[in-house]
Amino acid sequence: MITKEDLKQIVMLTYLTDPMLDNLAQIIDILKFDRDEILFRENDPAERFYMMRSGNVLLEQRISDKVTACIGSIKPGYSFGWSAMSEDGLYTVDAVCVEPSEIYSFKRDRIQKLFGQDPEMGLRMYQRLLVIIKKRLDYRTGQFRQAIQNHPDMQNLFST
């Protein structure tokens, strides 16, 4: 049984009230994955949202059949699989466990039903999700900018 105290360890859920956490706990599954196990692949239907309890998951982008780029590492307390929070979403990356992991997860249809019953909960979770997405987008934008600035072919454009 998942308690509200368990859920308070997840950053995204810290803005929910105790009654909201109690209701959320009723729809959450605890999933266990082994090292190298794939949770989902890019373009799979996004049916679940994930929150790390323990372990580590890498988010990877396949660039070609031979090249994969790691675009993020999800540690305990953090969430991923945001596409499940959108209508008919598809995952945009691969998610792979790099060590045995225990993950809280809920299905998209179950959370949407809960939000219908408690719109304030939905508002709080979507607001928090936007903050998290913005931070990660800002970080990746910085990485992209740094890569461009450091690219040898671009150096001539930046020199004064």
C-alpha positions in Angstrom: 0.0 0.0 0.0 1.3 3.4 -1.0 0.9 6.1 1.6 0.7 9.9 1.3 4.1 10.0 3.0 5.6 7.8 0.2 4.1 10.2 -2.4 5.5 13.3 -0.6 8.9 12.1 -1.7 8.0 12.8 -5.3 8.9 16.5 -6.2 5.9 16.9 -8.5 3.5 15.8 -5.8 4.7 18.1 -3.0 2.0 20.7 -3.9 -0.9 18.4 -3.3 -3.0 18.3 -0.2 -3.1 15.2 2.0 -6.6 14.3 0.8 -5.4 14.6 -2.8 -2.4 12.4 -2.1 -4.7 9.8 -0.4 -6.9 9.7 -3.6 -3.9 9.6 -5.9 -2.4 6.6 -3.9 -5.5 4.6 -4.8 -4.7 4.7 -8.5 -0.9 4.2 -8.4 0.8 1.0 -9.2 4.3 0.0 -8.0 6.3 -1.3 -10.9 9.7 -3.0 -10.6 12.2 -3.1 -13.4 15.6 -4.9 -13.7 18.8 -3.4 -15.1 18.6 -2.8 -18.9 14.8 -3.3 -18.9 13.0 -0.9 -21.3 10.0 0.9 -19.9 8.9 2.4 -23.2 10.2 3.3 -26.6 9.9 6.4 -28.7 6.5 6.5 -30.5 4.9 4.0 -28.1 1.4 5.1 -27.0 1.9 7.1 -23.8 -0.4 5.2 -21.4 1.6 5.7 -18.1 3.2 8.5 -16.2 6.2 7.5 -14.0 7.6 8.7 -10.7 11.0 7.2 -9.4 10.9 5.7 -6.0 14.3 4.1 -6.3 16.8 3.3 -8.9 17.8 5.2 -12.1 16.3 5.5 -15.6 18.0 7.0 -18.6 16.0 8.8 -21.2 17.5 8.2 -24.6 17.0 9.6 -28.1 17.8 7.2 -31.0 19.7 9.3 -33.6 20.4 6.4 -35.9 20.5 2.6 -35.8 24.0 2.9 -34.3 23.9 6.1 -32.3 21.8 6.9 -29.2 22.1 10.0 -27.1 21.3 10.2 -23.4 19.2 13.2 -22.9 18.4 12.7 -19.2 18.8 10.7 -16.1 15.8 10.3 -13.7 16.7 9.8 -10.1 14.5 9.1 -7.1 11.9 11.8 -6.5 11.6 12.8 -10.1 9.0 12.0 -12.8 9.0 11.2 -16.5 6.7 10.0 -19.2 4.9 13.4 -19.4 3.3 12.5 -22.7 0.9 10.4 -20.7 -0.6 13.6 -19.3 -1.6 14.7 -22.8 -4.4 13.6 -25.0 -3.5 10.6 -27.1 0.2 11.2 -26.6 3.2 9.2 -27.8 6.4 8.9 -25.9 9.2 11.0 -27.5 12.2 9.1 -26.1 13.2 5.6 -24.9 13.3 5.0 -21.2 15.8 2.4 -20.0 16.6 1.2 -16.4 20.3 1.4 -15.6 19.9 -0.3 -12.3 17.1 -2.2 -10.6 14.3 0.4 -10.1 11.0 0.7 -8.3 8.7 3.2 -9.9 5.3 4.6 -9.0 3.0 4.8 -12.0 -0.5 5.7 -12.9 -2.4 5.2 -16.2 -3.5 8.2 -18.2 -7.2 7.2 -18.1 -7.2 6.8 -14.3 -5.6 10.2 -13.6 -8.0 11.9 -16.1 -10.9 10.4 -14.2 -9.5 11.6 -10.9 -9.0 15.1 -12.3 -12.6 15.1 -13.4 -13.6 14.4 -9.8 -11.1 16.9 -8.3 -10.3 19.7 -10.8 -8.1 21.5 -8.2 -5.8 18.5 -8.1 -5.6 18.5 -11.9 -4.8 22.2 -11.9 -2.0 21.8 -9.3 -0.5 18.8 -11.1 -0.5 20.5 -14.5 1.0 23.7 -13.1 3.8 21.7 -11.5 4.3 19.7 -14.7 4.7 23.0 -16.6 7.3 24.2 -14.2 9.3 20.9 -14.5 9.0 20.9 -18.3 10.2 24.6 -18.5 13.2 23.9 -16.3 14.2 20.9 -18.5 13.6 22.8 -21.7 15.7 25.7 -20.4 18.5 23.3 -19.5 18.4 21.6 -22.9 18.3 24.9 -24.7 21.5 25.8 -22.8 23.1 22.5 -23.8 22.2 23.1 -27.5 23.5 26.7 -27.4 26.8 25.5 -25.8 27.1 22.7 -28.5 26.7 25.3 -31.3 29.1 27.7 -29.7 31.7 25.0 -29.3 31.3 23.6 -32.8 34.5 24.2 -34.8 32.6 25.3 -37.9 30.8 27.9 -35.9 33.9 29.5 -34.3 34.4 31.9 -37.1 30.9 33.3 -36.7 31.5 34.1 -33.0 35.0 35.6 -33.2 35.2 39.4 -33.2 
